[in-house]
Amino acid sequence: MQLLSICDFKFLVQYYYLTVAKTISSRIRSDIWVS
């Protein structure tokens, strides 16, 4: 029995990477502004 279908898994991976990208980009921006 599969807990997640392939489509759900792809969606979760995309959402995870988008969240990580936003966090990294915001950190880089703050570092640039501070320095």
WOGI-V653286 format. One record per residue. PHI is phi in whole degrees, -180 to 180 (* if undefined). Layout:
PHI
PHI
This chain:
*
-89
-76
-123
-78
-62
-65
-63
-65
-60
-63
-63
-65
-62
-63
-63
-68
-64
-64
-64
-62
-64
-63
-65
-64
-68
-66
-63
-62
-65
-63
-65
-67
-70
-88
